[in-house]
Amino acid sequence: MARTSVTFDSAGIEIAAHLYTPDTPAPGPRPALVVGHPGTAVKEQTSGTYAQRMAERGFLALAFDAAYQGASGGLPRGLEDPAQRVEDFKAAVSYLTTREDVDAERIGLLGICASGGYSLTATGADHRVRAVATVSGVDVARQFRYGADGAQDPAVFQALLDAAAHARTAAARGEDAGVMPVFPATAEQAGALGGEHGVEGFDYYCTSRGEHERSAKYFVWQSVDKLASFDAFLAVPLIGPRPILQIIGERAVTAWMAIQAHQRATGPKELHRIPGASHVDLYDKKQHIDPAIDKLTDFFTTHLGTTS
């Protein structure tokens, strides 16, 4: 398996990506996957892990940094713009169609966490995508509005909108608008704010387990009002008759979002649970990733074929 650094354009923004290519010979162009990362993450973290593992199974896989994040271009840094995030997926598909080693008729999307929601939106509107799968998939806009477990007090999001409005005013006056930190200073504080899910997120992003220097761990405040009315699952009915696979952890507090997306799907669909796994367990824990990779391989082999 070889990893190559590549770039492509997404609405005028240069996107940085890693292209993972199987080291086994192929008689012709390969089926290919676009792999998207969680919010605030980068391609060197869990999306790169999944891209590498799928390349080992025979798929050409492209893991990219979203615009405004990681090694990709775009200002302000740390912006989570749902429209641009969806465009990034479509631009990645466009890039793959230009490659001679890719079969343009056999391209799929794989979205992890926030990219799970964005990949569903992109697939709904882009008929070049033949199949879509998500791992720990969420609609990050829903998560902002209702919390990871769906039980957040509505006043919390209203307060975030207040802060976002103040930040826009500050920026208009030439003042420092600041940023919205995603993680507190300690695991204990993360637990107080987000329970076990908060602790697991902190442990992955803020310790040697998964931390990366380009993973910003914050959003600029205008991300909040851009997400306010976004619905990642609105386009799900448009995906059918193309197939959807959603992989979730059995213990994931975020699973309710994948269930909502599953209920909206009109074509072939499967909601697959990994026993014992939480949302974040599926980022990097081998005992949970291995069965997820097996399931993804079966799914994409069925719907995209193999290199033979």
HUKAUR-V937301 format. One record per pair of residues at least 4 apart in sequence whose C-alpha atoms are under 8 Angstrom apart, sorted by the first residue. I is the first residue (numbers start at 1). J is the second residue. Records with the same first field share a line. If there is no record, write none. Layout:
I=J ; J
//
This chain:
1=20 ; 21 ; 22 ; 23 ; 24 ; 52 ; 55 ; 56
2=19 ; 20 ; 21 ; 22 ; 23
3=18 ; 19 ; 20 ; 21
4=18 ; 19 ; 20
5=16 ; 17 ; 18 ; 19
6=16 ; 17 ; 18 ; 19
7=14 ; 15 ; 16 ; 17
8=14 ; 15 ; 16 ; 91 ; 92 ; 95
9=13 ; 14 ; 15 ; 91
10=14 ; 15 ; 67 ; 87 ; 88 ; 91 ; 92
11=84 ; 87
13=67 ; 72 ; 73 ; 74
14=67 ; 72 ; 73 ; 74
15=64 ; 65 ; 66 ; 67 ; 71 ; 72 ; 73 ; 88
16=64 ; 65 ; 71 ; 72 ; 73
17=43 ; 62 ; 63 ; 64 ; 65
18=43 ; 48 ; 62 ; 63 ; 64
19=60 ; 61 ; 62 ; 63
20=51 ; 52 ; 55 ; 60 ; 61 ; 62 ; 63
21=55 ; 59 ; 60 ; 61
22=55 ; 56 ; 57 ; 58 ; 59 ; 60
24=58
26=30 ; 307 ; 308
27=307 ; 308
28=101 ; 307 ; 308
29=100 ; 101 ; 102 ; 103 ; 307
30=58 ; 59 ; 60 ; 101 ; 102 ; 103 ; 106 ; 306 ; 307
31=59 ; 60 ; 102 ; 103 ; 104 ; 106 ; 107 ; 304 ; 305 ; 306 ; 307
32=59 ; 60 ; 61 ; 62 ; 96 ; 102 ; 103 ; 106 ; 107 ; 108
33=51 ; 59 ; 60 ; 61 ; 62 ; 107 ; 108 ; 109 ; 110
34=61 ; 62 ; 63 ; 64 ; 89 ; 92 ; 93 ; 107 ; 108 ; 109 ; 110
35=47 ; 48 ; 50 ; 51 ; 61 ; 62 ; 63 ; 64 ; 109 ; 110 ; 111 ; 112
36=43 ; 47 ; 63 ; 64 ; 65 ; 66 ; 89 ; 110 ; 111 ; 112 ; 115 ; 116 ; 119
37=41 ; 42 ; 43 ; 45 ; 46 ; 47 ; 63 ; 64 ; 65 ; 66 ; 111 ; 112 ; 113 ; 114 ; 115
38=42 ; 47 ; 111 ; 112 ; 113 ; 114 ; 115
39=80 ; 113 ; 114 ; 115 ; 140
40=69 ; 78 ; 215 ; 216 ; 217 ; 218 ; 219
41=45 ; 70 ; 215 ; 216 ; 217
42=47 ; 64 ; 65 ; 66 ; 69 ; 70 ; 212 ; 214 ; 215
43=47 ; 48 ; 63 ; 64 ; 65 ; 70
44=48 ; 49 ; 212
45=49 ; 210 ; 211 ; 212
46=50 ; 283 ; 284
47=51 ; 63 ; 112
48=52 ; 63
49=53 ; 284
50=54 ; 293
51=55 ; 61 ; 62 ; 63
52=56 ; 61
53=57 ; 293
54=58 ; 59 ; 60 ; 61 ; 293 ; 297
55=59 ; 60 ; 61
57=297
58=306 ; 307
59=306 ; 307
60=102
62=92
65=69 ; 70 ; 71 ; 72
66=70 ; 72 ; 85 ; 88
67=72 ; 73 ; 74 ; 84 ; 85 ; 88
68=72 ; 73 ; 74 ; 75 ; 76 ; 77 ; 78 ; 79 ; 80
69=73 ; 74 ; 77 ; 78 ; 79 ; 214 ; 215 ; 216
70=214 ; 215 ; 216
71=214
75=79
76=220
77=220
78=216 ; 218 ; 219 ; 220
79=219 ; 220 ; 221 ; 222 ; 223
80=85 ; 219 ; 220 ; 223 ; 226 ; 227
81=85 ; 223 ; 226 ; 227
82=86 ; 118 ; 226 ; 227 ; 230
83=87
84=88
85=89 ; 118
86=90 ; 118 ; 119 ; 121 ; 122
87=91 ; 122
88=92
89=93 ; 109 ; 118 ; 119 ; 122
90=94 ; 122 ; 126
91=95
92=96
93=97 ; 107 ; 128 ; 129
94=98
95=99
96=102 ; 104
97=102 ; 103 ; 104
98=102
102=106
103=107
104=128
105=128 ; 130
106=129 ; 130 ; 304 ; 305
107=128 ; 129 ; 130 ; 131 ; 304
108=129 ; 130 ; 131 ; 132 ; 133 ; 300 ; 304
109=119 ; 123 ; 129 ; 131 ; 132 ; 133
110=115 ; 116 ; 119 ; 132 ; 133 ; 134 ; 135
111=115 ; 116 ; 117 ; 118 ; 119 ; 133 ; 134 ; 135 ; 137
112=116 ; 134 ; 135 ; 136 ; 137
113=117 ; 134 ; 135 ; 136 ; 137 ; 138 ; 139
114=118 ; 137 ; 138 ; 139 ; 140
115=119 ; 134 ; 137 ; 138
116=120 ; 133 ; 134 ; 135 ; 136 ; 137 ; 138 ; 139
117=121 ; 134 ; 137 ; 138 ; 139 ; 140 ; 232 ; 233
118=122 ; 139 ; 232
119=123 ; 132 ; 134
120=124 ; 132 ; 232 ; 233 ; 235 ; 236 ; 239
121=125 ; 232 ; 233 ; 234 ; 235 ; 236
122=126
123=127 ; 129 ; 131 ; 132 ; 239
124=235 ; 236 ; 237 ; 238 ; 239
125=235 ; 238 ; 239
130=242 ; 243 ; 303 ; 304
131=242 ; 243 ; 244 ; 300 ; 303 ; 304
132=243 ; 244 ; 245
133=244 ; 245 ; 246 ; 247 ; 296
134=245 ; 246 ; 247
135=246 ; 247 ; 248 ; 282
136=246 ; 247 ; 248 ; 249 ; 252 ; 254 ; 255 ; 258 ; 279 ; 280 ; 282
137=246 ; 247 ; 248 ; 255 ; 257 ; 258
138=142 ; 143 ; 254 ; 255 ; 257 ; 258
139=143 ; 231 ; 232 ; 233 ; 257
140=144 ; 227
141=145 ; 227 ; 228 ; 229 ; 230 ; 231 ; 232
142=146 ; 147 ; 231 ; 257
143=147 ; 148 ; 149 ; 150
144=148 ; 157 ; 224 ; 227 ; 228
145=152 ; 154 ; 157 ; 228
146=150 ; 151 ; 152 ; 153 ; 154 ; 157
147=151 ; 152
148=152 ; 253 ; 254
149=253 ; 254 ; 256
150=254 ; 256
152=156
153=157
154=158
155=159
156=160
157=161
158=162
159=163
160=164 ; 224
161=165 ; 224 ; 225
162=166
163=167 ; 221
164=168 ; 221 ; 222 ; 224 ; 225
165=169
166=170 ; 177
167=171 ; 177 ; 178 ; 221 ; 222
168=172 ; 177 ; 221 ; 222
169=173
170=174 ; 175 ; 176 ; 177
171=175 ; 176 ; 177
177=221
178=220 ; 221
179=218 ; 219 ; 220 ; 221
180=218 ; 219 ; 220 ; 221
181=217 ; 218 ; 219
182=217 ; 218 ; 219
183=190 ; 202 ; 217 ; 218
184=189 ; 190
185=189 ; 190
186=190 ; 202
187=191 ; 198 ; 199 ; 202 ; 203
188=192 ; 199
189=193
190=194 ; 195 ; 198 ; 199 ; 202
191=195 ; 196 ; 197 ; 198 ; 199
193=198
194=198 ; 199
195=199
196=200
197=201 ; 253 ; 279 ; 280
198=202
199=203
200=204 ; 280
201=205 ; 280
202=206 ; 207
203=207 ; 209 ; 210
204=208 ; 209 ; 210 ; 211 ; 280
205=209 ; 210 ; 211 ; 212 ; 215 ; 217
206=210 ; 211
207=211
211=215
219=223
221=225
222=226
223=227
224=228
225=229
226=230
233=261 ; 264
235=239
236=240 ; 261 ; 264 ; 265 ; 266
237=264 ; 265 ; 266 ; 267
238=266
239=243 ; 244 ; 265 ; 266 ; 267
240=265 ; 266 ; 267 ; 268
241=266 ; 267 ; 268
242=267 ; 268
243=267 ; 268 ; 269 ; 303
244=265 ; 267 ; 268 ; 269 ; 270
245=269 ; 270 ; 271 ; 272 ; 299
246=258 ; 262 ; 270 ; 271 ; 272
247=271 ; 272 ; 273 ; 274 ; 292
248=252 ; 255 ; 258 ; 271 ; 272 ; 273 ; 274 ; 277 ; 278 ; 279
249=255 ; 273 ; 274 ; 275 ; 276 ; 277 ; 278 ; 279 ; 281 ; 282
250=273 ; 274 ; 275 ; 276 ; 277 ; 278
251=275 ; 276 ; 277 ; 278 ; 279
252=277 ; 278 ; 279
253=278 ; 279
254=258 ; 279
255=259
256=260
257=261
258=262 ; 271
259=263 ; 271
260=264
261=265
262=269 ; 270 ; 271
265=269
274=288 ; 291 ; 292
277=281 ; 282 ; 288
278=282
279=283
280=284
281=285 ; 288
282=288 ; 289 ; 292
283=289
284=288 ; 289
285=289
286=290
287=291
288=292
289=293
290=294
291=295
292=296
293=297
294=298
295=299
296=300
297=301
298=302
299=303
300=304 ; 305
301=305 ; 306
//
